[in-house]
């Protein structure tokens, strides 16, 4: 999953890059030695989790500023392990100690190779991330979180059963608006409970019911057959979940009723006219010479294309988070659940692209959404790795507002080449090399995606544009080593996303870093 090769080569060019790398190597060596000392002094016992997390976070921040993605990714995995140790969701044992020691040793080797980064370093990063993912992945906590445990399974079981009864009454009498209002009121009240995300598939079902109810709530026509089918399937899933929570404390994430609900949800997503219609404000003007009540600015501060790039940064970042979660999903049920969430995010991004007139991107995303879960397996639809990898690459380009529009357009054309699949990576990509093999699932899919995304490192050999020569300046201003302005805000968004993915209350270290970044952004 590392993309550090190209960054490292760019950073190593010119005196300024060499000066920044030299500063990073001195600082990073200190952080790595701190991690090594913490583990060594603890012996068989758990090292100080606060100090461990703090050193890993400092190393991650330093590597991020130096644009060394591979070292930053390994540091992030160690930081997540430290946080899990601190909140008690992960136990320190001999296996975890061995993984931590191996990661620290690899960080020392990677640090010595930053000036000559190549495929060997990329492979080392990918291998180490796969090893650490056993301990730092989001699917590591099977027990209910304190929020779910404190709220009580009996309460959630009773609420879920009442929602099922209210929805069932509405399905029996679709013309009864009072039954609809009662059902949706209970749905939205339960949707605000944070514990739902720890009790799959409740969060997914409740969210889908709420989305399906909005057109009914806003329209004057009765619900469609597709909407009623989804509500009926939700009734069966929620009734079963209520019974399972009452009996053993949590619902089963996979069942025949859930598979039927997933098919009903997919059918509703594919129904035309379901998305909100967004039109450019310019289309509301008369086309004649006027006079008009309002007029457009002669020199607007931003163009529609620039506003689109700023608007979709957060959506593209959310897309990347979902793709990362899919790659670490523990089983096929989790892959299906996250895949449906990923498809919904792709369609939301498609709607935004259409509203801003980005037709090529919208068409690409539409084809990707159609083919994302189109590969059947004995356990249900599976993610198409080629589509996932293509989406990951486009999302990475969109997260950087400074990426030239021509580079995005060129990459879309390459990925949308007229082939049978409709969404195809370059011929040299690992996904194409393995296209005649059976579609991987579960752990095999995780390994496939990690090795596939690592293939993006070929950009260092075939860049999208010619390298820009750096200014010959041997002295590195201290200001260049700090986040400021836009970069500080971007880093703050990354921390916010990490908090959302990790769940639970944010750590004091994360809040402190967030406040520091806001100060740096305000000072620019």
C-alpha positions in Angstrom: 0.0 0.0 0.0 3.0 2.3 0.0 3.4 5.1 -2.5 6.6 6.4 -1.1 9.0 5.6 -3.9 8.1 8.5 -6.1 7.9 10.9 -3.1 11.3 9.9 -1.9 13.0 10.4 -5.3 11.4 13.8 -5.6 12.5 14.8 -2.2 16.0 13.7 -2.8 16.6 15.9 -5.8 18.4 19.2 -5.4 20.1 20.7 -2.3 16.8 21.8 -0.7 15.5 18.2 -0.8 18.8 16.9 0.4 18.8 19.3 3.3 15.2 18.3 4.3 16.1 14.6 4.1 19.1 15.2 6.3 17.0 16.9 8.9 14.4 14.2 8.7 17.0 11.4 9.2 18.4 13.0 12.3 14.9 13.5 13.8 13.5 10.1 12.7 16.5 8.3 14.1 15.8 9.8 17.5 12.1 8.7 17.4 13.0 5.1 16.3 15.6 4.8 19.1 12.9 5.9 21.5 10.6 3.2 20.3 13.4 0.6 20.4 14.3 1.6 24.0 10.7 1.5 25.2 10.3 -2.1 24.0 13.7 -3.2 25.2 13.4 -1.8 28.7 10.0 -3.3 29.2 11.3 -6.8 28.6 8.3 -9.2 28.5 6.0 -6.6 29.9 4.0 -4.1 27.9 5.9 -0.8 27.2 4.5 2.5 28.3 1.6 2.9 25.8 1.5 6.7 26.1 5.2 7.1 25.3 5.0 4.4 22.6 2.1 6.2 20.9 3.7 9.6 21.2 7.0 8.5 19.6 5.2 6.7 16.8 3.0 9.8 16.2 6.1 12.0 16.1 7.8 9.8 13.6 4.7 9.7 11.4 4.4 13.5 11.4 8.1 13.9 10.5 7.8 11.3 7.7 4.6 13.0 6.4 6.4 16.4 6.2 9.3 14.8 4.4 6.9 13.1 2.0 8.1 9.6 2.8 4.8 7.7 2.7 6.2 4.2 3.4 7.8 5.2 6.7 4.7 7.2 7.6 2.4 4.2 7.0 4.5 1.9 9.2 4.6 4.6 11.9 0.8 5.0 11.6 0.3 1.2 12.2 2.5 1.4 15.3 0.6 4.4 16.5 -2.7 2.6 16.2 -1.2 -0.4 18.2 -0.1 2.0 20.9 -3.6 3.5 21.1 -5.2 0.1 21.3 -2.8 -0.9 24.1 -3.7 2.3 25.9 -7.5 1.8 25.7 -7.3 -1.9 26.6 -8.7 -3.2 23.3 -5.4 -5.0 22.5 -3.2 -7.2 24.7 0.6 -7.2 24.7 2.0 -10.7 24.2 5.0 -12.4 22.7 3.6 -12.4 19.2 2.8 -8.6 19.3 6.2 -7.9 20.8 7.8 -9.8 17.9 5.8 -7.8 15.4 6.7 -4.5 17.0 10.4 -5.3 17.2 10.4 -6.4 13.5 8.7 -3.2 12.5 11.2 -1.1 14.5 14.1 -2.9 12.9 12.6 -2.4 9.4 12.2 1.3 10.2 15.9 1.5 10.8 16.6 -0.2 7.5 14.1 2.0 5.6 15.7 5.1 7.2 19.1 4.2 5.8 17.5 3.8 2.4 15.5 7.0 2.0 18.0 8.6 -0.4 18.0 5.6 -2.7 14.4 4.4 -2.2 13.4 1.6 -4.6 11.3 -1.5 -5.1 13.1 -3.3 -2.2 12.0 -0.7 0.2 8.4 -0.8 -1.2 8.3 -4.5 -0.7 9.6 -4.2 2.8 6.9 -1.7 3.7 4.1 -3.8 2.1 5.3 -6.9 4.0 5.5 -5.0 7.3 2.1 -3.4 6.9 0.5 -6.8 6.2 2.1 -8.2 9.4 1.0 -5.2 11.6 -2.5 -5.2 10.1 -3.3 -8.2 12.3 -3.0 -5.9 15.3 -3.9 -2.5 14.0 -6.9 -3.2 11.7 -10.3 -1.8 12.6 -11.8 -5.3 12.7 -9.7 -6.3 15.7 -12.3 -5.7 18.4 -15.1 -8.3 18.4 -16.5 -7.4 21.8 -19.0 -4.6 22.3 -17.6 -1.2 22.9 -18.2 0.5 26.3 -21.0 2.5 24.5 -22.8 -0.6 23.4 -22.3 -2.4 26.6 -23.4 0.6 28.7 -26.5 1.2 26.7 -27.7 -2.4 27.2 -28.6 -5.1 24.7 -32.1 -5.3 26.1 -32.9 -1.7 25.3 -31.5 -2.0 21.7 -33.4 -5.2 21.2 -36.7 -3.6 22.4 -36.2 -0.5 20.2 -35.2 -2.7 17.2 -38.4 -4.8 17.6 -40.6 -1.7 17.8 -39.1 -0.3 14.6 -39.7 -3.6 12.9 -43.4 -3.5 14.0 -43.9 0.1 12.9 -42.3 -0.5 9.5 -44.4 -3.7 9.1 -47.6 -1.6 9.8 -46.6 0.9 7.2 -45.8 -1.8 4.6 -49.3 -3.2 5.2 -51.0 0.2 4.7 -48.7 2.4 2.5 -51.3 5.1 2.3 -51.3 5.6 6.1 -49.0 8.6 6.7 -49.3 8.4 10.5 -47.8 4.8 10.4 -45.0 6.1 8.2 -44.3 9.0 10.5 -44.1 6.7 13.6 -41.8 4.3 11.8 -39.4 6.9 10.5 -39.4 8.8 13.9 -38.2 5.6 15.6 -35.6 4.9 12.9 -34.0 8.3 13.2 -34.0 8.2 17.0 -32.1 4.9 16.9 -29.8 6.1 14.1 -28.4 8.6 16.5 -27.2 5.9 18.9 -23.4 5.6 18.5 -23.4 1.9 19.7 -25.1 0.8 16.4 -21.8 0.8 14.5 -20.5 -1.9 16.9 -23.6 -4.1 16.2 -23.6 -4.9 12.5 -25.8 -5.0 10.5 -28.0 -2.6 12.4 -26.3 0.6 11.4 -26.4 -0.4 7.7 -30.1 -1.3 7.8 -31.2 1.7 9.7 -29.2 4.0 7.4 -30.7 2.4 4.3 -34.2 2.7 5.6 -33.7 6.4 6.4 -32.4 7.1 2.9 -35.2 5.2 1.3 -37.8 7.1 3.4 -36.6 10.6 2.3 -38.2 10.5 -1.2 -41.5 9.2 0.3 -41.4 11.9 3.0 -40.8 14.7 0.4 -43.0 13.4 -2.4 -46.8 13.2 -2.8 -46.9 9.9 -4.6 -47.1 6.6 -2.7 -44.0 4.6 -2.1 -42.7 2.5 -5.1 -42.6 -1.3 -5.2 -38.8 -1.1 -4.8 -39.1 1.0 -1.6 -41.7 -1.3 -0.1 -39.5 -4.3 -0.9 -36.6 -2.7 1.0 -38.9 -1.8 4.0 -40.2 -5.4 4.0 -36.7 -6.9 3.9 -35.7 -4.5 6.7 -38.6 -5.7 8.9 -37.3 -9.3 8.7 -33.7 -8.4 9.4 -34.6 -6.2 12.3 -36.9 -8.8 13.9 -34.2 -11.4 13.7 -31.6 -9.0 15.1 -33.9 -8.1 18.0 -34.4 -11.8 18.9 -30.6 -12.5 18.7 -29.8 -9.5 20.8 -32.3 -10.5 23.4 -30.8 -14.1 23.4 -27.1 -13.5 23.2 -26.4 -9.8 23.3 -25.6 -9.1 19.6 -27.1 -9.8 16.1 -25.5 -12.0 13.5 -24.0 -9.8 10.7 -24.7 -12.4 8.0 -28.0 -14.2 7.3 -30.3 -15.1 4.5 -32.6 -12.2 5.5 -29.6 -9.8 5.3 -28.7 -11.1 1.8 -32.2 -10.4 0.7 -32.1 -6.9 2.2 -28.8 -6.2 0.4 -30.4 -7.2 -2.9 -33.4 -4.9 -2.2 -31.0 -2.0 -1.2 -29.0 -2.5 -4.4 -32.2 -2.5 -6.5 -33.3 0.8 -4.9 -29.8 2.3 -5.5 -30.1 1.4 -9.2 -33.6 2.9 -9.5 -33.5 6.0 -11.7 -34.4 9.3 -10.3 -33.4 8.5 -6.7 -30.7 11.0 -6.3 -31.1 14.7 -5.7 -31.0 16.9 -8.8 -28.3 19.6 -8.5 -28.1 22.3 -11.2 -25.5 25.0 -11.7 -26.8 28.4 -10.7 -25.8 29.8 -14.1 -28.5 27.6 -15.7 -31.2 29.7 -13.9 -30.3 32.9 -15.8 -32.1 34.0 -18.9 -30.0 33.6 -22.1 -30.9 37.0 -23.5 -29.0 40.3 -23.1 -31.1 41.4 -20.1 -31.6 43.5 -18.2 -31.4 41.0 -15.3 -32.1 41.3 -11.6 -28.8 39.7 -10.8 -25.6 39.4 -12.8 -22.6 37.1 -12.8 -19.2 38.5 -11.7 -16.9 39.6 -14.5 -13.9 38.1 -12.6 -15.2 35.4 -10.2 -12.7 34.4 -7.5 -12.9 30.8 -8.5 -14.0 28.8 -11.5 -16.6 26.0 -11.4 -13.8 23.5 -12.0 -11.8 24.9 -9.0 -14.9 24.9 -6.8 -15.5 21.2 -7.8 -12.0 20.2 -6.8 -12.4 21.9 -3.4 -15.8 20.4 -2.8 -14.8 16.8 -3.6 -11.7 16.6 -1.4 -13.6 15.3 1.6 -15.6 12.9 -0.5 -12.5 11.5 -2.1 -10.8 11.1 1.3 -13.9 9.2 2.5 -13.6 7.0 -0.5 -10.0 6.1 0.3 -10.9 5.3 3.9 -13.6 2.9 2.8 -11.2 1.2 0.3 -8.7 0.8 3.2 -11.4 -0.8 5.4 -12.4 -3.1 2.6 -8.8 -4.3 2.2 -8.7 -5.2 5.9 -12.2 -6.7 6.2 -12.0 -10.0 8.2 -14.6 -12.0 6.3 -16.9 -11.9 3.2 -19.8 -10.5 5.2 -17.7 -7.5 6.2 -16.5 -7.1 2.6 -20.1 -7.1 1.3 -21.2 -4.6 4.0 -18.3 -2.2 3.3 -18.6 -2.8 -0.4 -22.2 -1.5 -0.4 -21.0 1.5 1.6 -18.3 2.1 -0.9 -20.7 1.9 -3.8 -22.9 4.5 -2.1 -19.9 6.8 -1.7 -19.0 6.4 -5.3 -22.5 7.3 -6.4 -22.5 10.4 -4.2 -19.2 11.5 -5.8 -20.7 10.7 -9.2 -23.7 13.0 -8.4 -21.3 15.8 -7.4 -19.3 15.4 -10.6 -22.5 15.6 -12.7 -23.7 18.7 -10.9 -20.4 20.5 -11.7 -20.4 19.3 -15.3 -17.5 16.9 -15.0 -19.1 14.4 -17.3 -16.1 12.2 -18.0 -15.5 11.6 -14.3 -19.2 11.1 -13.6 -19.4 8.4 -16.4 -16.3 6.7 -15.0 -17.7 6.6 -11.5 -21.1 5.4 -12.8 -19.5 2.4 -14.5 -17.4 1.7 -11.4 -20.4 1.7 -9.2 -22.2 -0.8 -11.5 -19.3 -3.2 -11.6 -18.0 -2.8 -8.0 -20.0 -5.7 -6.6 -20.9 -7.4 -9.9 -18.7 -10.5 -9.4 -20.7 -13.4 -7.9 -19.1 -15.9 -5.5 -20.6 -18.8 -3.5 -20.9 -16.5 -0.5 -22.5 -13.6 -2.4 -21.2 -10.7 -4.5 -17.5 -9.9 -4.2 -15.6 -6.7 -4.8 -13.9 -6.5 -8.3 -10.3 -5.8 -7.4 -9.7 -4.0 -10.7 -12.5 -1.5 -10.0 -11.3 -1.0 -6.4 -7.8 -0.2 -7.5 -9.0 2.2 -10.2 -11.2 4.0 -7.7 -8.3 4.2 -5.3 -6.1 5.8 -7.9 -8.8 8.4 -8.9 -9.6 9.2 -5.3 -5.9 9.8 -4.6 -5.7 12.3 -7.4 -8.9 14.1 -6.3 -7.7 14.4 -2.6 -5.0 16.8 -3.8 -6.7 20.1 -5.1 -3.4 21.0 -6.8 -3.4 17.9 -9.1 -3.6 19.3 -12.7 -7.0 18.7 -14.2 -5.3 17.4 -17.4 -3.6 14.7 -15.3 -7.0 13.5 -13.9 -8.6 13.6 -17.3 -5.8 11.6 -18.9 -5.9 9.0 -16.2 -9.7 8.7 -16.5 -9.3 8.1 -20.2 -6.7 5.4 -19.6 -8.8 3.7 -16.9 -12.0 4.0 -19.0 -10.5 2.5 -22.2 -13.0 0.6 -24.2 -12.6 -3.0 -23.0 -15.0 -5.7 -21.8 -14.6 -4.7 -18.2 -15.2 -1.0 -18.8 -12.9 -0.1 -15.8 -9.4 -1.4 -16.4 -6.0 -0.6 -14.8 -2.9 -0.2 -17.0 -1.6 -3.4 -18.6 1.4 -3.5 -16.3 -0.8 -3.3 -13.2 -0.9 -6.5 -11.0 -4.7 -6.5 -11.3 -4.5 -7.1 -15.0 -1.8 -9.7 -14.7 -4.1 -11.8 -12.5 -7.4 -11.1 -14.3 -7.8 -14.8 -15.4 -7.6 -16.0 -11.8 -10.7 -16.5 -9.7 -11.9 -13.4 -7.9 -10.2 -13.3 -4.4 -12.2 -12.8 -1.3 -11.5 -12.4 2.5 -7.8 -12.5 3.4 -6.8 -13.3 -0.2 -8.6 -10.0 -1.3 -6.7 -8.1 1.4 -3.3 -9.4 0.2 -4.3 -8.7 -3.4 -5.3 -5.1 -2.7 -2.2 -4.4 -0.7 0.1 -5.7 -3.4 -2.0 -3.9 -6.1 -1.9 -0.5 -4.5 1.8 -0.9 -4.0 2.1 -1.2 -7.8 1.4 2.6 -8.0 5.1 3.1 -7.2 5.8 2.7 -10.9 4.9 6.4 -11.2 8.5 7.1 -10.1 9.7 5.5 -13.3 6.9 6.8 -15.6 5.7 10.1 -14.0 2.5 11.8 -15.1 4.4 15.0 -15.9 8.0 16.1 -16.2 9.7 16.7 -12.8 9.9 20.4 -11.9 13.5 21.4 -11.1 14.0 22.6 -7.5 15.5 25.9 -6.5 19.2 25.6 -5.8 19.1 26.7 -2.1 21.4 25.0 0.4 19.8 26.6 3.4 16.4 25.2 4.4 14.1 27.8 6.0 12.7 26.5 9.3 9.2 27.5 8.1 9.3 24.8 5.4 9.4 22.2 8.1 6.1 23.2 9.6 2.5 22.8 8.5 0.9 26.1 7.6 -2.2 27.4 5.9 -3.8 24.9 3.6 -1.5 22.0 4.5 -2.3 22.4 8.2 -6.0 22.2 7.4 -5.5 19.1 5.2 -3.6 17.4 8.0 -6.4 18.4 10.5 -8.9 16.7 8.2 -6.8 13.6 8.1 -6.8 13.5 11.9 -10.6 14.0 12.0 -11.0 11.1 9.6 -8.7 8.9 11.8 -10.8 9.7 14.8 -14.0 8.7 12.9 -12.5 5.4 11.7 -11.0 4.5 15.1 -14.2 5.1 17.0 -14.5 6.1 20.7 -13.4 9.4 22.3 -10.3 11.0 20.7 -7.0 10.7 22.7 -5.4 13.8 24.3 -2.5 13.5 22.0 -4.7 13.6 18.9 -6.7 16.6 20.3 -3.4 18.5 21.1 -2.1 17.9 17.6 -5.5 19.0 16.1 -5.5 22.3 18.1 -1.8 23.0 17.1 -2.7 22.5 13.4 -5.6 25.0 13.8 -3.2 27.5 15.3 -0.7 27.0 12.4 -3.5 27.4 9.9 -4.8 30.6 11.5 -1.3 32.1 11.7 -0.7 31.8 8.0 
